[in-house]
Amino acid sequence: MGRQRVERVLVTAALIAAAAATAALPASAGQDSPPQCAAGDLTVRIAEGHSPSPATSRLFMVEFKGREGVDCQLSGGLSNVRFFDGANQQMIVPFLNYHHLTPPHEKVHVGEYGAAYVYIKAPKTGSIGFPVARMSFDVPTAPKSEMSTTWPSTVNGPLEFGKIMNGVS
């Protein structure tokens, strides 16, 4: 009986030690930060928002939401941006900068209840109104992939793109 008791004590001690060792391990990367979003994980839409300078500029927002069951993150900026008119002809809409592609980048959690945004500033008036109907772009995913969505209205250029970020109210 003494030997069985010693064995039970040793097994119990081993289980306690294993539990303590497991609790002391750092959480896996999957638990701390979700994987990078793939284009198929996302829905995208563009809407005109409220400009902080309504007398001189318009503000558009590109909203990325996760499809049902998605838990991922986005970071960086849109690249290879292309605009198309209603006849699906590519348009050359000018840009002022590309700083949105330069680090540092905010990591934004995207899921069923979390969204990421890219804000685009456009002049309120201008000599050329571009009749944009659709915008296509590459989203920074692994592997990089193209997304496309409708554009809400005619826009003046040049445009200024922001980085992918959390929403601003």
C-alpha positions as CSV (number, residue, x, y, z in Angstrom):
1,M,0.0,0.0,0.0
2,G,2.9,2.3,0.7
3,R,4.2,1.9,-2.9
4,Q,0.8,2.7,-4.4
5,R,0.6,5.8,-2.3
6,V,4.1,6.9,-3.4
7,E,3.1,6.3,-7.1
8,R,-0.1,8.4,-6.7
9,V,1.8,11.2,-5.1
10,L,4.4,11.1,-7.9
11,V,1.7,11.1,-10.6
12,T,-0.2,13.9,-8.8
13,A,3.0,15.9,-8.5
14,A,3.8,15.3,-12.2
15,L,0.3,16.5,-13.2
16,I,0.6,19.6,-11.1
17,A,4.1,20.3,-12.6
18,A,2.8,19.8,-16.1
19,A,-0.2,22.1,-15.4
20,A,2.1,24.8,-14.0
21,A,4.5,24.5,-16.9
22,T,1.6,24.9,-19.4
23,A,0.2,27.9,-17.6
24,A,3.6,29.5,-17.6
25,L,4.0,29.2,-21.4
26,P,3.4,32.3,-23.4
27,A,0.1,32.3,-25.3
28,S,0.4,31.2,-28.9
29,A,0.5,33.8,-31.6
30,G,-2.9,32.6,-32.8
31,Q,-4.4,33.6,-29.5
32,D,-2.7,37.0,-29.2
33,S,-3.1,38.2,-32.7
34,P,-5.4,36.9,-35.4
35,P,-3.9,35.9,-38.8
36,Q,-3.7,38.4,-41.6
37,C,-6.9,38.8,-43.5
38,A,-7.3,37.3,-47.0
39,A,-9.5,39.1,-49.6
40,G,-12.0,36.2,-49.4
41,D,-12.4,36.9,-45.6
42,L,-13.6,40.5,-46.3
43,T,-16.5,42.5,-47.6
44,V,-15.7,46.1,-48.8
45,R,-17.8,49.2,-49.5
46,I,-17.1,52.8,-50.1
47,A,-19.3,55.6,-48.8
48,E,-19.0,59.4,-48.6
49,G,-18.5,60.4,-45.0
50,H,-18.5,63.7,-43.1
51,S,-15.4,65.8,-43.9
52,P,-13.7,67.7,-41.1
53,S,-13.3,70.5,-43.7
54,P,-16.6,70.5,-45.6
55,A,-16.0,73.9,-47.2
56,T,-12.9,72.7,-49.0
57,S,-12.9,68.8,-49.1
58,R,-14.9,65.7,-49.3
59,L,-14.2,62.5,-47.3
60,F,-14.7,59.0,-48.6
61,M,-14.2,55.9,-46.5
62,V,-13.4,52.4,-47.6
63,E,-14.8,50.0,-45.0
64,F,-13.6,46.4,-44.6
65,K,-15.7,44.0,-42.6
66,G,-15.2,40.4,-41.9
67,R,-17.5,37.8,-43.3
68,E,-19.4,35.6,-40.9
69,G,-17.0,33.7,-38.6
70,V,-13.9,35.7,-39.7
71,D,-11.3,36.8,-37.1
72,C,-8.3,38.4,-38.8
73,Q,-6.3,41.6,-39.0
74,L,-5.4,44.2,-41.7
75,S,-2.4,46.5,-41.7
76,G,-0.8,48.8,-44.3
77,G,-2.3,50.6,-47.2
78,L,-4.1,50.0,-50.5
79,S,-1.8,49.6,-53.5
80,N,-2.3,49.4,-57.3
81,V,-5.4,51.6,-57.0
82,R,-7.4,51.9,-60.2
83,F,-10.6,53.8,-61.0
84,F,-13.2,52.9,-63.7
85,D,-16.1,54.8,-65.2
86,G,-19.6,53.4,-65.8
87,A,-18.4,51.8,-69.1
88,N,-15.7,50.0,-67.2
89,Q,-13.0,52.1,-68.9
90,Q,-10.0,52.8,-66.6
91,M,-9.6,56.5,-65.6
92,I,-6.5,58.3,-64.5
93,V,-7.4,60.0,-61.2
94,P,-4.4,61.8,-59.8
95,F,-3.0,61.2,-56.3
96,L,-1.0,63.6,-54.1
97,N,1.0,61.1,-52.0
98,Y,1.8,57.5,-51.3
99,H,2.7,57.9,-47.6
100,H,-0.1,55.4,-46.8
101,L,2.2,52.6,-47.9
102,T,5.1,53.7,-45.6
103,P,5.4,52.1,-42.2
104,P,4.6,52.2,-39.3
105,H,1.2,50.6,-39.8
106,E,-1.6,50.1,-37.3
107,K,-2.8,46.5,-37.0
108,V,-6.6,46.5,-37.1
109,H,-8.7,43.7,-35.9
110,V,-11.4,42.7,-38.4
111,G,-14.2,40.3,-37.5
112,E,-18.0,40.1,-37.5
113,Y,-18.1,43.1,-35.1
114,G,-14.8,44.9,-36.0
115,A,-14.0,46.9,-39.1
116,A,-11.0,48.5,-40.7
117,Y,-11.1,51.8,-42.7
118,V,-9.2,53.7,-45.3
119,Y,-10.1,57.4,-45.5
120,I,-9.7,59.2,-48.8
121,K,-9.7,63.0,-49.0
122,A,-10.8,64.7,-52.2
123,P,-11.1,68.4,-53.1
124,K,-14.7,69.7,-52.9
125,T,-14.3,71.6,-56.2
126,G,-12.0,71.3,-59.2
127,S,-11.7,71.8,-62.9
128,I,-12.2,68.0,-63.6
129,G,-14.9,65.9,-62.1
130,F,-14.1,62.3,-62.6
131,P,-17.2,60.2,-63.2
132,V,-15.9,57.3,-61.1
133,A,-18.2,54.2,-60.9
134,R,-15.8,51.6,-59.4
135,M,-12.5,51.4,-57.6
136,S,-10.2,48.3,-57.7
137,F,-7.1,47.9,-55.5
138,D,-4.8,45.4,-54.0
139,V,-5.3,44.9,-50.3
140,P,-2.3,44.0,-48.2
141,T,-3.0,40.3,-47.5
142,A,-0.9,37.2,-47.8
143,P,-0.9,36.5,-50.7
144,K,-1.6,40.0,-52.0
145,S,-5.0,40.1,-53.7
146,E,-7.3,42.4,-55.6
147,M,-10.7,43.7,-54.4
148,S,-13.2,45.9,-56.2
149,T,-16.3,47.9,-55.2
150,T,-18.6,50.6,-56.4
151,W,-17.7,54.3,-55.9
152,P,-20.5,56.5,-54.7
153,S,-20.2,59.6,-56.9
154,T,-18.2,61.8,-59.2
155,V,-15.0,63.0,-57.6
156,N,-12.4,65.7,-58.1
157,G,-8.7,65.1,-57.8
158,P,-6.1,64.8,-56.7
159,L,-6.9,62.3,-54.0
160,E,-5.1,61.7,-50.7
161,F,-5.2,58.2,-49.3
162,G,-4.8,57.3,-45.6
163,K,-3.5,54.1,-44.1
164,I,-5.7,51.2,-43.0
165,M,-6.9,52.1,-39.5
166,N,-9.7,51.8,-36.9
167,G,-12.8,53.9,-37.5
168,V,-13.0,57.5,-36.5
169,S,-16.2,58.9,-35.2
